[in-house]
Amino acid sequence: MKKTFILFLLFKVGLLFSQDLQLHYDFRHSVDPKHNTANFPMISFQYFKDVDTNATGSFLLKVQSFLSGDKNNTGQTFIQISQTLKFWKPKVYFSLNYTGGLGIAPPSFGYYLTNSFGAGISYPFQWKGAWLSANLLYRYNAFHKPSHDPQLTFYLGKFFANYKIFVEGSIVAWTENKDQGIDYTKGQKGKKLAFYGDPQIWFRIKKGFFIGSRISLYYHLVSQDNKVQAYPTIGTKYQF
């Protein structure tokens, strides 16, 4: 009982403040050669603090780079920044979110991942030993023809087998204008649904070192086909 209590405290501290570095190998060409020219390594860094310096909410910084360029140079880098704030008793937080990034398409064509800015509400909670969070945001996509849309985000994380296995993942779904104000989308009307998910499973090898896998789920992001594209990885994670 004492050992279980100590493990719970360590897990709680890890949730309050944690950062991890992940290295994956992405097999998306092997499972979907039509839309991907090669498999590639990927590096991800995440910093999370459950209570910020004002003791009002949580802060998340995530940076992810696909080494999908020539000779595994960086092909795309994505950044996410999120902050929640609360100055009242009910356990509903005000939430702010930013995402964006840059990339290189062969042979040397640069592009950017459109900035998005979000504001709304966040509700973190626990259920049967799992840590969960649900967010509902207004999302502004900074296209040439800006898009104003709802965004729903859901996160789940839970340990199993006496903290030796960790299952986590998130899904982000939103709508956006089909016509983004560029020639490629000119004449398209209405909205489209898009989402991204990253279910993961990690096996603790020793202390903060894990091995595991994640599946990147895309809908209307990698292609405009009306189907979900699922790309598995194998990877390692060091949490410190």
N, C-alpha and C positions, 0 to 999 in steps of 0.2 A: 504494500500500500504506500509506504514511504517512497519507494523508488518511482512508483507511478506518479505520485504528487510532484516529485522533483522533475521528472520528464515533462509534466504538464507546465511547470513554471518555465522550464527552458524553452518549450514550444511557444509559450505566451511571450517571453522576451524576444524570441526570434520573429514573432509577428509584429511586435512593437517597433523593432528596428532590424532590418536585414538588407543585405545586398548580395547579389550572386552574379557570377560570371559563367556563361554557358558557351560551349563549343559543340556545334552540331554538324552532321553531314546530311545534306538534303538530297533525297532520291527522286525529286520531281521529274527529271527527264526519264528515269526508268519507268515511272508509272504513267507519264503523260508526255511522250516525245513530241506530240503535235504542237504543244504550246511552250515547250521548254527545250532549249538546245543542249543542256548539259546538267549533270548533277554538280553540286558545289558545297563547300564549307560555309558555315554561318556562325557569326559571333554575336552574342547578346549579353548586355549588361543591364542589370536592374537594381535600382536603389529604392527601398520602401521604408517610410517612417510612419508609424501609426498615429503618433501625436506630434504635431509640429511645435516650433519654438513658442507659439502662443497658446499651446494646449487646446487647440480648437478643432483639429481634424487630422487627416492623413495627407502624406505627400508621396508621389510616385514619379520617378524618372526612369525611362526605359530607352535604351539605344540599341538598335539592331542593324547589323551589316551583313549583306549577302556578298560573299566573295565569289561572285558569278561572272566577273570580268575576265578578260584575256589573262592567262596564266594565274588565275585566281586572285586577280586584283579586285578591289571593291567595285561591285556593280551597282549596289543600291544601299543607302543608309536611311533608316527610319527612326524618328524620335517621337516620344510621347511624354507629355508632362501633365500630371493631374494633381489637383489640390481640393480637399474638402474643408469646409468651415462650418462651425456651429457656435452660436452665441445664445442658445436657448436650451430648455430642458428636453423636449421631445427628441428622440434619437433619429432625426432626419437631418441630413447635412445639406448645405449648399455646396454644389460641385462645379468645378471649373476644369476644362480639359483642352489640351492643344495637341495636334498631331501634324506632322509634315515630314519632308525628306527630299533626297536627291538621288539621281541614278544616271547610269550610262548604258545606252543601248548600242549593240555592235553596228558599225565598227567603232564609231566615236561620237555618237549623237547623245548629247546630254538632255536630261529631262528632270522635272521635279514632281514630287508627290504633293498634290495640292494641299495647301494649308487648310486645316479645319479648326474651328474654335467652338467650344461647347460650354453651355451653362445650364444648370438644372438642379435636381435633387438626387441625393444618394442615401440608401438605407442599408447599412451593414448589420448583419445578424448572425447568430449561431443556431445550428439545428443538428441534433444527434451527433455532436462532435465535429461537425464541419463548419468552416468559416465561409460565409457567403456575403455577397454585396450585390445590390441591384441599383442601377442608375437610370434615370430618365432625363435626357438633356435636349435642349434646343441646340441644333448644329448648324453652323454657318460654314459652307464650303466655298472657298475663295476662287471659284472658277472665273473665267472671263465674263460669264453670265452667272453671277452668284446664285447659290441655291440655299434655301432656308428649309430646314427639315427636322423631324424628331430623330433621336438616337436612343437606343436601349442597350445597356451594357450589363452583363451578368458575370459574376466571378464565383468560383467554387474552389476550395482547398481543404483536403482532409488527409490525416495520417492514418495508416493501418499497420497491423502486425507490430505493435509496440514501437511505433515511430520509425520502423525500418522502410516503410513504403509510403510515398507521398503522391497523392493524386491531385492535380490541380488543372485549372483551365479557365478560359474566359471566352465569351462570344460578344461581338459588337455588331449590331444591326442598325441600319439607317436607310432612309430614302434620299434620292438626289435627282436633280434635273437630268433628263436624257440629253438635252441640248445644253452643252457647257459653254457655248459661245465661240466655238472654234469650227473650222471647216469640216473636220471629221464627224462632228455630231450635228452639223447644220440641218435644220428641217425636222429633227426628231422632236416629238412632243410628249408631254407628260413626265411622270416620275418613274424611277426604277428602284427596286429593292436591292441592297447590297449588304453583305455581312462577311465578317472574318472571325474565325475561331481557332483556338490553339490548345486542345486537350493534351495533357502531359501525364506521364507516369515516371516516377523516379525511385530508384532503389539505393538506399544508403549503404555505402561501402565502408566508410570510416568517418566519424565526426561529420564534417561539413561537405564531404565528397560523395557525389551521387553519380550513377550512370542511369540512363533511361532513354526515353523517346518522346517525341511530340508529333502531332499531326496538324499541319497548317490547312485550315479549311477556308476556301474562297468561293464567293458567289458574286458574279458580275464585277470582279476585280481584275483577275488575270486575263479573262476573256469575257465576251458578251454572250456566250452560250448560256442557255437557261438550265444550268446544272451546277451542282456543287463539285468543286475540284479539291481533292484530298491528297496532300503531299506529306509522306512520313519522313521522319529523321531518326538517326541514332545519335546520342550525344552524352556529354558529361556536364556536370554542374558542380561548382564549388561555391558554397554559401559561407559568407564570413561577415 
